[in-house]
Amino acid sequence: MWFVISRFDEAGVDPEYDLAEYRELSARKVRELRELFELDDRVPVFVVSQDPFQTAGPDTHLSREIWDDFRGWDGMRDLADAFEAVSPSALPGW
């Protein structure tokens, strides 16, 4: 089981103006989620801003590069890398 905290660009801290505070808030929310559900470190928790500032909005015909400016903090690279690392043999019964 994985947890994804999404739309984090709306969490109250603008990462483009205060990235350190954004990361601190993100880490705190992950800790709170882990405590609430008693999750250990084996359970992945991702914090993502999948469409920061509603850059794409309802438009579905965009290239992935539109979000390149946000990749340093949006969490999507980590989530995508985790998906790519999943082996079909690790998913019995799917």
Backbone as a chain_set.jsonl record, in Angstrom:
{"seq": "MWFVISRFDEAGVDPEYDLAEYRELSARKVRELRELFELDDRVPVFVVSQDPFQTAGPDTHLSREIWDDFRGWDGMRDLADAFEAVSPSALPGW", "coords": {"N": [[0.846, -1.168, 0.0], [0.534, 2.199, -0.813], [0.78, 5.646, 0.038], [-0.39, 8.758, -1.085], [-0.106, 12.104, -0.843], [-1.774, 14.552, -2.254], [-2.014, 17.476, -4.457], [-0.485, 19.347, -3.131], [0.52, 21.837, -3.545], [-1.412, 23.517, -2.799], [-1.379, 23.65, -0.085], [-0.804, 25.751, 1.546], [1.688, 26.936, 1.618], [3.759, 28.573, -0.577], [5.816, 27.054, -2.772], [7.527, 28.225, -4.599], [8.302, 30.59, -3.502], [9.106, 30.075, -0.899], [10.76, 27.571, -0.471], [12.027, 26.013, 1.48], [10.278, 26.152, 3.7], [8.053, 24.98, 2.543], [8.988, 22.35, 2.132], [9.424, 21.651, 4.789], [6.791, 21.725, 5.809], [5.711, 19.689, 4.242], [7.204, 17.447, 5.164], [6.295, 17.417, 7.805], [3.567, 16.814, 7.448], [3.751, 14.266, 6.369], [4.867, 12.899, 8.564], [2.712, 13.211, 10.375], [0.706, 11.728, 9.06], [1.863, 9.18, 9.088], [1.946, 8.743, 11.853], [-0.814, 8.857, 12.486], [-1.896, 6.623, 11.131], [-0.254, 4.686, 12.066], [2.043, 3.883, 10.574], [4.95, 2.259, 9.423], [8.383, 2.786, 8.318], [8.518, 1.305, 6.007], [6.298, 1.653, 4.463], [5.533, 3.461, 1.693], [5.236, 6.977, 1.395], [4.175, 9.63, -0.45], [4.465, 13.018, -1.383], [2.866, 15.176, -3.445], [2.547, 17.627, -6.02], [0.755, 17.591, -8.45], [-0.216, 19.138, -10.554], [0.913, 21.884, -10.449], [-0.253, 24.991, -9.405], [-2.422, 24.895, -11.085], [-1.589, 24.716, -13.743], [-2.065, 23.288, -16.114], [-4.788, 22.9, -15.99], [-7.974, 22.128, -17.291], [-7.043, 21.25, -19.74], [-6.067, 18.599, -21.764], [-4.225, 17.947, -23.65], [-1.338, 18.235, -23.461], [2.241, 18.452, -23.317], [4.6, 16.611, -21.307], [6.657, 18.252, -20.56], [5.74, 20.723, -19.798], [5.612, 20.903, -17.089], [8.223, 20.883, -16.233], [9.626, 22.965, -14.93], [8.826, 22.704, -12.328], [9.713, 20.302, -11.345], [11.765, 20.016, -9.487], [10.641, 20.227, -6.996], [8.009, 19.231, -6.972], [7.413, 16.564, -6.425], [6.614, 14.618, -8.214], [8.529, 13.287, -9.765], [9.729, 11.503, -7.952], [7.514, 9.865, -7.35], [6.905, 8.821, -9.912], [9.312, 7.455, -10.428], [9.15, 5.507, -8.448], [6.933, 4.034, -9.312], [7.982, 3.015, -11.698], [9.87, 1.313, -10.669], [8.51, -0.818, -9.66], [8.042, -4.208, -9.857], [6.374, -6.524, -11.953], [6.354, -9.109, -10.907], [6.294, -8.661, -8.241], [3.725, -8.193, -7.64], [1.624, -10.141, -6.869], [-1.421, -11.713, -7.777], [-2.586, -9.584, -9.091]], "CA": [[0.0, 0.0, 0.0], [1.238, 3.478, -0.883], [-0.011, 6.833, 0.321], [-0.014, 9.939, -1.861], [-0.741, 13.353, -0.428], [-1.752, 15.282, -3.524], [-2.391, 18.889, -4.538], [0.187, 19.979, -2.014], [0.772, 23.252, -3.848], [-2.508, 24.256, -2.17], [-1.296, 23.383, 1.349], [-0.644, 26.984, 2.311], [3.024, 27.494, 1.453], [4.121, 28.636, -1.988], [7.183, 26.547, -2.902], [8.365, 29.092, -5.423], [8.759, 31.708, -2.678], [9.709, 29.578, 0.333], [10.898, 26.134, -0.671], [12.377, 25.374, 2.757], [9.055, 26.016, 4.499], [7.227, 23.999, 1.828], [9.523, 21.023, 2.445], [9.179, 21.417, 6.207], [5.371, 21.392, 5.926], [5.558, 18.368, 3.629], [7.738, 16.454, 6.091], [5.401, 17.352, 8.959], [2.34, 16.109, 7.056], [4.09, 12.847, 6.245], [4.966, 12.391, 9.943], [1.365, 13.13, 10.933], [0.025, 10.6, 8.424], [2.472, 7.96, 9.622], [1.484, 8.583, 13.236], [-2.247, 8.598, 12.49], [-2.172, 5.258, 10.687], [0.785, 3.827, 12.632], [2.802, 3.349, 9.446], [6.395, 2.26, 9.599], [9.117, 3.356, 7.187], [8.396, 0.468, 4.812], [5.146, 2.115, 3.687], [5.88, 4.702, 0.997], [4.345, 8.133, 1.438], [4.629, 10.63, -1.409], [3.786, 14.314, -1.367], [2.964, 15.641, -4.827], [1.766, 18.734, -6.59], [0.735, 17.035, -9.799], [-0.477, 20.205, -11.532], [1.118, 23.085, -9.646], [-0.894, 26.254, -9.762], [-3.375, 24.585, -12.146], [-0.905, 25.079, -14.983], [-2.746, 22.667, -17.255], [-6.235, 23.02, -15.867], [-8.707, 21.044, -17.945], [-6.413, 20.888, -21.014], [-5.491, 17.248, -21.698], [-3.307, 17.744, -24.772], [-0.107, 18.934, -23.11], [3.42, 17.604, -23.167], [5.083, 16.524, -19.923], [7.643, 19.302, -20.327], [5.103, 21.918, -19.246], [5.842, 20.911, -15.641], [9.648, 20.741, -15.94], [10.074, 23.99, -13.982], [8.392, 22.337, -10.986], [10.195, 18.957, -11.006], [12.652, 20.041, -8.336], [9.904, 20.204, -5.73], [6.609, 18.791, -7.066], [7.256, 15.192, -5.955], [6.17, 13.695, -9.261], [9.654, 12.454, -10.203], [9.854, 10.405, -6.982], [6.383, 8.952, -7.533], [7.091, 8.129, -11.191], [10.417, 6.508, -10.258], [8.658, 4.396, -7.632], [6.1, 3.206, -10.192], [8.851, 2.309, -12.638], [10.651, 0.311, -9.948], [7.656, -1.94, -9.272], [8.15, -5.352, -10.745], [5.14, -7.31, -12.019], [6.464, -10.3, -10.054], [6.025, -8.227, -6.869], [2.296, -7.91, -7.538], [0.83, -11.37, -7.037], [-2.865, -11.578, -7.714], [-3.106, -8.444, -9.834]], "C": [[0.898, 1.239, 0.0], [0.263, 4.584, -0.506], [0.521, 7.977, -0.523], [-0.818, 11.116, -1.336], [-0.646, 14.263, -1.644], [-2.201, 16.738, -3.363], [-1.719, 19.712, -3.437], [0.589, 21.421, -2.297], [-0.317, 24.135, -3.246], [-2.489, 24.124, -0.642], [-1.051, 24.631, 2.189], [0.729, 27.614, 2.231], [3.376, 27.45, -0.027], [5.572, 28.206, -2.147], [8.089, 27.426, -3.756], [8.903, 30.282, -4.641], [9.456, 31.257, -1.412], [9.788, 28.059, 0.283], [11.227, 25.408, 0.631], [11.135, 25.162, 3.618], [8.101, 24.996, 3.867], [7.68, 22.578, 2.171], [9.317, 20.672, 3.91], [7.715, 21.021, 6.449], [5.107, 20.001, 5.365], [6.033, 17.274, 4.579], [6.831, 16.303, 7.315], [4.127, 16.572, 8.627], [2.591, 14.613, 6.88], [4.199, 12.221, 7.635], [3.582, 12.219, 10.562], [0.596, 11.944, 10.355], [0.555, 9.281, 8.958], [1.999, 7.692, 11.05], [0.007, 8.195, 13.292], [-2.572, 7.148, 12.15], [-1.144, 4.246, 11.196], [1.573, 3.115, 11.538], [4.286, 3.334, 9.784], [7.061, 2.76, 8.316], [9.049, 2.508, 5.917], [7.245, 0.907, 3.917], [5.518, 3.438, 3.016], [4.795, 5.767, 1.143], [4.955, 9.186, 0.519], [3.81, 11.898, -1.24], [3.976, 14.901, -2.764], [2.091, 16.87, -5.078], [1.701, 18.436, -8.08], [0.423, 18.049, -10.89], [-0.326, 21.541, -10.799], [0.459, 24.315, -10.249], [-1.88, 26.109, -10.915], [-2.834, 25.042, -13.514], [-1.64, 24.537, -16.201], [-4.245, 22.884, -17.194], [-6.913, 21.86, -16.565], [-8.083, 20.582, -19.264], [-5.742, 19.522, -20.888], [-4.485, 16.981, -22.809], [-2.027, 18.538, -24.558], [1.05, 17.952, -23.058], [3.865, 17.631, -21.709], [6.027, 17.677, -19.58], [7.032, 20.563, -19.714], [5.359, 22.038, -17.743], [7.311, 20.831, -15.264], [10.154, 21.764, -14.924], [9.766, 23.614, -12.536], [9.005, 21.022, -10.489], [11.127, 18.928, -9.797], [11.932, 19.927, -7.012], [8.525, 19.555, -5.808], [6.359, 17.345, -6.65], [6.909, 14.178, -7.024], [7.3, 12.804, -9.766], [9.809, 11.252, -9.261], [8.732, 9.387, -7.147], [6.531, 8.157, -8.826], [8.211, 7.096, -11.095], [9.976, 5.29, -9.452], [7.778, 3.464, -8.464], [6.96, 2.389, -11.138], [9.633, 1.188, -11.97], [9.822, -0.9, -9.53], [7.767, -3.03, -10.328], [6.824, -6.103, -10.776], [5.182, -8.553, -11.119], [6.205, -9.96, -8.586], [4.548, -7.978, -6.617], [1.463, -9.172, -7.724], [-0.66, -11.081, -6.904], [-3.433, -10.398, -8.483], [-3.425, -8.86, -11.234]], "O": [[1.89, 1.306, 0.725], [-0.944, 4.457, -0.715], [1.732, 8.148, -0.661], [-2.048, 11.12, -1.381], [0.445, 14.694, -2.017], [-2.685, 17.161, -2.314], [-2.307, 20.644, -2.889], [0.961, 22.149, -1.377], [-0.169, 25.355, -3.188], [-3.475, 24.449, 0.019], [-1.088, 24.566, 3.418], [0.923, 28.724, 2.728], [3.295, 26.394, -0.655], [6.474, 28.917, -1.704], [9.311, 27.359, -3.626], [9.863, 30.92, -5.073], [10.313, 31.973, -0.893], [8.994, 27.357, 0.909], [10.747, 24.297, 0.854], [10.968, 24.093, 4.204], [7.427, 24.245, 4.572], [6.857, 21.711, 2.465], [9.061, 19.513, 4.238], [7.439, 20.091, 7.206], [4.357, 19.223, 5.957], [5.335, 16.279, 4.775], [6.624, 15.192, 7.804], [3.663, 15.765, 9.431], [1.734, 13.793, 7.208], [3.678, 11.129, 7.861], [3.307, 11.203, 11.2], [-0.091, 11.235, 11.09], [-0.218, 8.368, 9.248], [1.69, 6.556, 11.408], [-0.378, 7.308, 14.055], [-3.413, 6.522, 12.794], [-1.167, 3.081, 10.799], [1.746, 1.897, 11.574], [4.811, 4.287, 10.361], [6.384, 3.113, 7.351], [9.483, 2.957, 4.856], [7.22, 0.567, 2.734], [5.788, 4.426, 3.699], [3.602, 5.486, 1.028], [6.108, 9.582, 0.69], [2.607, 11.846, -0.986], [5.104, 15.1, -3.213], [1.065, 17.094, -4.435], [2.487, 18.96, -8.869], [0.773, 17.826, -12.048], [-1.31, 22.241, -10.559], [0.603, 24.619, -11.433], [-2.147, 27.069, -11.638], [-3.538, 25.663, -14.31], [-1.816, 25.24, -17.196], [-4.899, 23.034, -18.226], [-6.468, 20.719, -16.441], [-8.554, 19.608, -19.849], [-4.929, 19.318, -19.988], [-3.945, 15.878, -22.892], [-1.674, 19.401, -25.362], [0.86, 16.766, -22.788], [3.544, 18.561, -20.969], [6.168, 18.029, -18.409], [7.76, 21.388, -19.162], [5.328, 23.136, -17.189], [7.626, 20.72, -14.079], [11.038, 21.443, -14.129], [10.382, 24.15, -11.614], [8.829, 20.668, -9.323], [11.253, 17.889, -9.149], [12.541, 19.568, -6.004], [7.914, 19.345, -4.76], [5.204, 16.936, -6.533], [6.912, 12.977, -6.752], [7.046, 11.665, -10.16], [9.996, 10.123, -9.714], [8.972, 8.181, -7.091], [6.307, 6.947, -8.836], [8.083, 5.99, -11.619], [10.387, 4.167, -9.745], [7.868, 2.243, -8.335], [6.699, 1.206, -11.357], [10.017, 0.22, -12.626], [10.38, -1.906, -9.091], [7.605, -2.79, -11.525], [6.208, -6.301, -9.728], [4.143, -8.992, -10.626], [5.93, -10.847, -7.779], [4.157, -7.596, -5.513], [0.669, -9.248, -8.662], [-1.095, -10.316, -6.043], [-4.652, -10.226, -8.525], [-3.879, -8.041, -12.032]]}, "num_chains": 1, "name": "protein.A"}
